[in-house]
Amino acid sequence: MIILVIGLEPILFYKNQILSLTCLPISPNELFIPQFDILTLGAQIFGLLITLSFFYYFSINTVIPNFIEVKKFRTKKIIKNTNSISTINLDLINNKKLINNSYKLFMQ
């Protein structure tokens, strides 16, 4: 008996080991992949739509507001830092003028 595990579903190679939903005979060379089974396609699409709707709801109510909150916080922080930088720049300019003036007075 040869078993390959892909995800959580075993895929079996022998005809008598495969239980198909279609109940059709399957040749030993053919792999049974449930994702390609026509009879389960509707259930798979339904499950996919339900999963995506939950993900959409979660994104709208949780993830996007968090992104907006982080963006507002970062914008406030950037504005505060820009004001601090301009104040520090003004202090540096005044300090440079003071040092130059003190040096000129010292040299006289």
GUDOGU-380402 format. One record per atom (N, C-alpha, C): residue number from 1; residue in three letters; atom name; x, y, z. Coordinates in nm, 3 decimals. Layout:
! GUDOGU-380402
(NUM,ala,CA,(X,Y,Z))
...
! end
This chain:
! GUDOGU-380402
(1,met,N,(0.085,-0.118,0.000))
(1,met,CA,(0.000,0.000,0.000))
(1,met,C,(0.090,0.123,0.000))
(2,ile,N,(0.068,0.211,-0.096))
(2,ile,CA,(0.146,0.333,-0.108))
(2,ile,C,(0.055,0.451,-0.078))
(3,ile,N,(0.096,0.538,0.016))
(3,ile,CA,(0.014,0.654,0.054))
(3,ile,C,(0.101,0.779,0.045))
(4,leu,N,(0.053,0.878,-0.029))
(4,leu,CA,(0.115,1.009,-0.032))
(4,leu,C,(0.025,1.104,0.045))
(5,val,N,(0.082,1.187,0.129))
(5,val,CA,(0.001,1.279,0.208))
(5,val,C,(0.021,1.419,0.153))
(6,ile,N,(-0.087,1.477,0.103))
(6,ile,CA,(-0.086,1.615,0.057))
(6,ile,C,(-0.187,1.688,0.143))
(7,gly,N,(-0.142,1.780,0.223))
(7,gly,CA,(-0.230,1.845,0.318))
(7,gly,C,(-0.268,1.743,0.423))
(8,leu,N,(-0.396,1.715,0.437))
(8,leu,CA,(-0.442,1.617,0.535))
(8,leu,C,(-0.511,1.498,0.470))
(9,glu,N,(-0.526,1.499,0.336))
(9,glu,CA,(-0.599,1.393,0.269))
(9,glu,C,(-0.503,1.296,0.203))
(10,pro,N,(-0.513,1.167,0.236))
(10,pro,CA,(-0.426,1.070,0.168))
(10,pro,C,(-0.475,1.043,0.027))
(11,ile,N,(-0.383,1.032,-0.063))
(11,ile,CA,(-0.415,0.997,-0.202))
(11,ile,C,(-0.362,0.857,-0.225))
(12,leu,N,(-0.449,0.766,-0.260))
(12,leu,CA,(-0.414,0.626,-0.275))
(12,leu,C,(-0.402,0.593,-0.422))
(13,phe,N,(-0.314,0.496,-0.454))
(13,phe,CA,(-0.285,0.466,-0.593))
(13,phe,C,(-0.369,0.351,-0.650))
(14,tyr,N,(-0.420,0.263,-0.570))
(14,tyr,CA,(-0.484,0.144,-0.623))
(14,tyr,C,(-0.635,0.162,-0.633))
(15,lys,N,(-0.691,0.102,-0.737))
(15,lys,CA,(-0.832,0.118,-0.770))
(15,lys,C,(-0.924,0.075,-0.656))
(16,asn,N,(-0.894,-0.033,-0.590))
(16,asn,CA,(-0.982,-0.082,-0.484))
(16,asn,C,(-0.967,-0.002,-0.355))
(17,gln,N,(-0.869,0.087,-0.343))
(17,gln,CA,(-0.851,0.165,-0.222))
(17,gln,C,(-0.916,0.303,-0.232))
(18,ile,N,(-0.958,0.340,-0.351))
(18,ile,CA,(-1.013,0.474,-0.371))
(18,ile,C,(-1.164,0.468,-0.360))
(19,leu,N,(-1.220,0.549,-0.271))
(19,leu,CA,(-1.365,0.559,-0.260))
(19,leu,C,(-1.406,0.693,-0.318))
(20,ser,N,(-1.461,0.691,-0.436))
(20,ser,CA,(-1.499,0.813,-0.505))
(20,ser,C,(-1.645,0.844,-0.480))
(21,leu,N,(-1.679,0.971,-0.482))
(21,leu,CA,(-1.818,1.011,-0.471))
(21,leu,C,(-1.897,0.976,-0.597))
(22,thr,N,(-1.825,0.962,-0.707))
(22,thr,CA,(-1.893,0.932,-0.833))
(22,thr,C,(-1.920,0.784,-0.849))
(23,cys,N,(-1.855,0.698,-0.772))
(23,cys,CA,(-1.869,0.552,-0.779))
(23,cys,C,(-1.836,0.499,-0.918))
(24,leu,N,(-1.751,0.568,-0.990))
(24,leu,CA,(-1.707,0.522,-1.121))
(24,leu,C,(-1.575,0.449,-1.105))
(25,pro,N,(-1.550,0.349,-1.188))
(25,pro,CA,(-1.419,0.281,-1.178))
(25,pro,C,(-1.307,0.375,-1.217))
(26,ile,N,(-1.200,0.372,-1.140))
(26,ile,CA,(-1.085,0.460,-1.163))
(26,ile,C,(-0.966,0.372,-1.193))
(27,ser,N,(-0.895,0.405,-1.299))
(27,ser,CA,(-0.780,0.324,-1.336))
(27,ser,C,(-0.669,0.343,-1.233))
(28,pro,N,(-0.580,0.245,-1.219))
(28,pro,CA,(-0.473,0.256,-1.119))
(28,pro,C,(-0.377,0.370,-1.145))
(29,asn,N,(-0.365,0.417,-1.269))
(29,asn,CA,(-0.273,0.526,-1.301))
(29,asn,C,(-0.332,0.662,-1.273))
(30,glu,N,(-0.461,0.667,-1.249))
(30,glu,CA,(-0.529,0.795,-1.230))
(30,glu,C,(-0.536,0.830,-1.082))
(31,leu,N,(-0.497,0.950,-1.045))
(31,leu,CA,(-0.506,0.996,-0.907))
(31,leu,C,(-0.642,1.058,-0.881))
(32,phe,N,(-0.696,1.034,-0.763))
(32,phe,CA,(-0.822,1.096,-0.725))
(32,phe,C,(-0.791,1.223,-0.646))
(33,ile,N,(-0.823,1.336,-0.705))
(33,ile,CA,(-0.801,1.464,-0.639))
(33,ile,C,(-0.939,1.525,-0.613))
(34,pro,N,(-0.979,1.540,-0.486))
(34,pro,CA,(-1.114,1.587,-0.455))
(34,pro,C,(-1.143,1.728,-0.506))
(35,gln,N,(-1.040,1.810,-0.526))
(35,gln,CA,(-1.062,1.946,-0.574))
(35,gln,C,(-1.117,1.948,-0.716))
(36,phe,N,(-1.091,1.842,-0.793))
(36,phe,CA,(-1.137,1.837,-0.931))
(36,phe,C,(-1.261,1.753,-0.950))
(37,asp,N,(-1.323,1.707,-0.844))
(37,asp,CA,(-1.442,1.624,-0.854))
(37,asp,C,(-1.562,1.713,-0.884))
(38,ile,N,(-1.635,1.681,-0.990))
(38,ile,CA,(-1.748,1.764,-1.034))
(38,ile,C,(-1.858,1.767,-0.929))
(39,leu,N,(-1.882,1.656,-0.862))
(39,leu,CA,(-1.993,1.649,-0.767))
(39,leu,C,(-1.970,1.736,-0.643))
(40,thr,N,(-1.846,1.762,-0.607))
(40,thr,CA,(-1.819,1.844,-0.488))
(40,thr,C,(-1.790,1.989,-0.523))
(41,leu,N,(-1.798,2.024,-0.651))
(41,leu,CA,(-1.765,2.161,-0.692))
(41,leu,C,(-1.858,2.264,-0.628))
(42,gly,N,(-1.988,2.233,-0.623))
(42,gly,CA,(-2.084,2.327,-0.563))
(42,gly,C,(-2.056,2.350,-0.415))
(43,ala,N,(-2.027,2.242,-0.343))
(43,ala,CA,(-1.997,2.256,-0.200))
(43,ala,C,(-1.867,2.333,-0.179))
(44,gln,N,(-1.770,2.311,-0.266))
(44,gln,CA,(-1.643,2.384,-0.253))
(44,gln,C,(-1.663,2.532,-0.279))
(45,ile,N,(-1.741,2.567,-0.381))
(45,ile,CA,(-1.766,2.708,-0.411))
(45,ile,C,(-1.846,2.773,-0.299))
(46,phe,N,(-1.945,2.701,-0.246))
(46,phe,CA,(-2.023,2.753,-0.133))
(46,phe,C,(-1.934,2.778,-0.012))
(47,gly,N,(-1.849,2.683,0.021))
(47,gly,CA,(-1.756,2.700,0.133))
(47,gly,C,(-1.660,2.814,0.110))
(48,leu,N,(-1.614,2.829,-0.015))
(48,leu,CA,(-1.524,2.939,-0.048))
(48,leu,C,(-1.594,3.073,-0.030))
(49,leu,N,(-1.719,3.084,-0.076))
(49,leu,CA,(-1.793,3.209,-0.061))
(49,leu,C,(-1.818,3.242,0.086))
(50,ile,N,(-1.852,3.143,0.166))
(50,ile,CA,(-1.873,3.166,0.309))
(50,ile,C,(-1.743,3.212,0.374))
(51,thr,N,(-1.632,3.144,0.343))
(51,thr,CA,(-1.502,3.180,0.400))
(51,thr,C,(-1.462,3.321,0.360))
(52,leu,N,(-1.478,3.355,0.233))
(52,leu,CA,(-1.441,3.489,0.186))
(52,leu,C,(-1.532,3.596,0.247))
(53,ser,N,(-1.660,3.563,0.269))
(53,ser,CA,(-1.749,3.663,0.332))
(53,ser,C,(-1.707,3.688,0.477))
(54,phe,N,(-1.669,3.582,0.549))
(54,phe,CA,(-1.617,3.603,0.686))
(54,phe,C,(-1.489,3.684,0.686))
(55,phe,N,(-1.400,3.655,0.591))
(55,phe,CA,(-1.275,3.731,0.581))
(55,phe,C,(-1.303,3.877,0.547))
(56,tyr,N,(-1.398,3.903,0.457))
(56,tyr,CA,(-1.436,4.039,0.421))
(56,tyr,C,(-1.491,4.113,0.543))
(57,tyr,N,(-1.581,4.049,0.617))
(57,tyr,CA,(-1.639,4.108,0.737))
(57,tyr,C,(-1.531,4.140,0.841))
(58,phe,N,(-1.439,4.045,0.861))
(58,phe,CA,(-1.329,4.066,0.956))
(58,phe,C,(-1.241,4.182,0.911))
(59,ser,N,(-1.212,4.188,0.780))
(59,ser,CA,(-1.126,4.296,0.729))
(59,ser,C,(-1.192,4.431,0.747))
(60,ile,N,(-1.321,4.440,0.714))
(60,ile,CA,(-1.391,4.568,0.723))
(60,ile,C,(-1.401,4.615,0.868))
(61,asn,N,(-1.428,4.524,0.960))
(61,asn,CA,(-1.452,4.563,1.099))
(61,asn,C,(-1.327,4.569,1.186))
(62,thr,N,(-1.220,4.504,1.149))
(62,thr,CA,(-1.103,4.496,1.237))
(62,thr,C,(-0.977,4.552,1.172))
(63,val,N,(-0.940,4.498,1.058))
(63,val,CA,(-0.810,4.529,1.000))
(63,val,C,(-0.805,4.671,0.946))
(64,ile,N,(-0.903,4.711,0.868))
(64,ile,CA,(-0.899,4.845,0.806))
(64,ile,C,(-0.907,4.956,0.912))
(65,pro,N,(-0.993,4.948,1.014))
(65,pro,CA,(-0.988,5.052,1.119))
(65,pro,C,(-0.853,5.060,1.191))
(66,asn,N,(-0.788,4.944,1.209))
(66,asn,CA,(-0.654,4.947,1.271))
(66,asn,C,(-0.554,5.019,1.182))
(67,phe,N,(-0.561,4.996,1.050))
(67,phe,CA,(-0.474,5.067,0.958))
(67,phe,C,(-0.499,5.218,0.964))
(68,ile,N,(-0.626,5.255,0.970))
(68,ile,CA,(-0.661,5.398,0.976))
(68,ile,C,(-0.610,5.460,1.105))
(69,glu,N,(-0.625,5.388,1.216))
(69,glu,CA,(-0.577,5.438,1.345))
(69,glu,C,(-0.425,5.456,1.344))
(70,val,N,(-0.354,5.360,1.288))
(70,val,CA,(-0.208,5.369,1.279))
(70,val,C,(-0.168,5.485,1.189))
(71,lys,N,(-0.240,5.504,1.079))
(71,lys,CA,(-0.208,5.615,0.988))
(71,lys,C,(-0.228,5.750,1.057))
(72,lys,N,(-0.337,5.764,1.133))
(72,lys,CA,(-0.361,5.890,1.206))
(72,lys,C,(-0.251,5.913,1.310))
(73,phe,N,(-0.215,5.807,1.383))
(73,phe,CA,(-0.109,5.819,1.484))
(73,phe,C,(0.023,5.861,1.420))
(74,arg,N,(0.057,5.797,1.308))
(74,arg,CA,(0.184,5.830,1.241))
(74,arg,C,(0.181,5.972,1.186))
(75,thr,N,(0.066,6.017,1.135))
(75,thr,CA,(0.056,6.154,1.084))
(75,thr,C,(0.077,6.254,1.197))
(76,lys,N,(0.014,6.229,1.313))
(76,lys,CA,(0.034,6.318,1.427))
(76,lys,C,(0.179,6.319,1.471))
(77,lys,N,(0.241,6.202,1.471))
(77,lys,CA,(0.381,6.192,1.513))
(77,lys,C,(0.472,6.266,1.416))
(78,ile,N,(0.444,6.254,1.286))
(78,ile,CA,(0.525,6.324,1.185))
(78,ile,C,(0.511,6.475,1.201))
(79,ile,N,(0.389,6.523,1.224))
(79,ile,CA,(0.368,6.667,1.244))
(79,ile,C,(0.442,6.716,1.368))
(80,lys,N,(0.432,6.639,1.477))
(80,lys,CA,(0.502,6.675,1.600))
(80,lys,C,(0.653,6.677,1.579))
(81,asn,N,(0.705,6.575,1.510))
(81,asn,CA,(0.850,6.570,1.485))
(81,asn,C,(0.895,6.682,1.393))
(82,thr,N,(0.811,6.717,1.295))
(82,thr,CA,(0.846,6.827,1.204))
(82,thr,C,(0.855,6.959,1.282))
(83,asn,N,(0.759,6.981,1.372))
(83,asn,CA,(0.764,7.102,1.455))
(83,asn,C,(0.888,7.101,1.545))
(84,ser,N,(0.920,6.985,1.602))
(84,ser,CA,(1.039,6.975,1.687))
(84,ser,C,(1.165,7.001,1.606))
(85,ile,N,(1.171,6.948,1.485))
(85,ile,CA,(1.290,6.968,1.401))
(85,ile,C,(1.305,7.115,1.364))
(86,ser,N,(1.194,7.180,1.331))
(86,ser,CA,(1.205,7.323,1.295))
(86,ser,C,(1.247,7.405,1.417))
(87,thr,N,(1.197,7.369,1.536))
(87,thr,CA,(1.238,7.439,1.659))
(87,thr,C,(1.386,7.416,1.688))
(88,ile,N,(1.432,7.292,1.672))
(88,ile,CA,(1.573,7.261,1.695))
(88,ile,C,(1.660,7.332,1.592))
(89,asn,N,(1.613,7.338,1.468))
(89,asn,CA,(1.689,7.408,1.364))
(89,asn,C,(1.702,7.555,1.399))
(90,leu,N,(1.593,7.616,1.446))
(90,leu,CA,(1.598,7.757,1.485))
(90,leu,C,(1.694,7.777,1.603))
(91,asp,N,(1.690,7.684,1.700))
(91,asp,CA,(1.782,7.692,1.813))
(91,asp,C,(1.927,7.679,1.768))
(92,leu,N,(1.953,7.591,1.672))
(92,leu,CA,(2.089,7.574,1.622))
(92,leu,C,(2.138,7.699,1.550))
(93,ile,N,(2.047,7.759,1.472))
(93,ile,CA,(2.085,7.883,1.402))
(93,ile,C,(2.116,7.993,1.504))
(94,asn,N,(2.028,8.006,1.605))
(94,asn,CA,(2.053,8.108,1.708))
(94,asn,C,(2.180,8.077,1.786))
(95,asn,N,(2.206,7.951,1.815))
(95,asn,CA,(2.327,7.912,1.886))
(95,asn,C,(2.450,7.944,1.803))
(96,lys,N,(2.443,7.920,1.673))
(96,lys,CA,(2.555,7.951,1.584))
(96,lys,C,(2.581,8.102,1.581))
(97,lys,N,(2.475,8.181,1.574))
(97,lys,CA,(2.491,8.327,1.576))
(97,lys,C,(2.552,8.372,1.708))
(98,leu,N,(2.507,8.313,1.817))
(98,leu,CA,(2.559,8.348,1.948))
(98,leu,C,(2.708,8.312,1.960))
(99,ile,N,(2.746,8.196,1.911))
(99,ile,CA,(2.886,8.155,1.916))
(99,ile,C,(2.971,8.247,1.829))
(100,asn,N,(2.922,8.281,1.709))
(100,asn,CA,(2.997,8.372,1.621))
(100,asn,C,(3.012,8.509,1.685))
(101,asn,N,(2.904,8.558,1.745))
(101,asn,CA,(2.909,8.689,1.810))
(101,asn,C,(3.004,8.686,1.930))
(102,ser,N,(3.001,8.580,2.008))
(102,ser,CA,(3.090,8.568,2.124))
(102,ser,C,(3.235,8.560,2.078))
(103,tyr,N,(3.260,8.489,1.969))
(103,tyr,CA,(3.396,8.478,1.917))
(103,tyr,C,(3.447,8.614,1.870))
(104,lys,N,(3.360,8.692,1.804))
(104,lys,CA,(3.400,8.826,1.757))
(104,lys,C,(3.432,8.916,1.876))
(105,leu,N,(3.347,8.907,1.982))
(105,leu,CA,(3.375,8.988,2.101))
(105,leu,C,(3.503,8.944,2.169))
(106,phe,N,(3.531,8.814,2.167))
(106,phe,CA,(3.650,8.763,2.229))
(106,phe,C,(3.774,8.808,2.153))
(107,met,N,(3.764,8.817,2.020))
(107,met,CA,(3.879,8.853,1.938))
(107,met,C,(3.908,9.004,1.943))
(108,gln,N,(3.819,9.084,1.989))
(108,gln,CA,(3.843,9.229,1.992))
(108,gln,C,(3.935,9.269,2.102))
! end
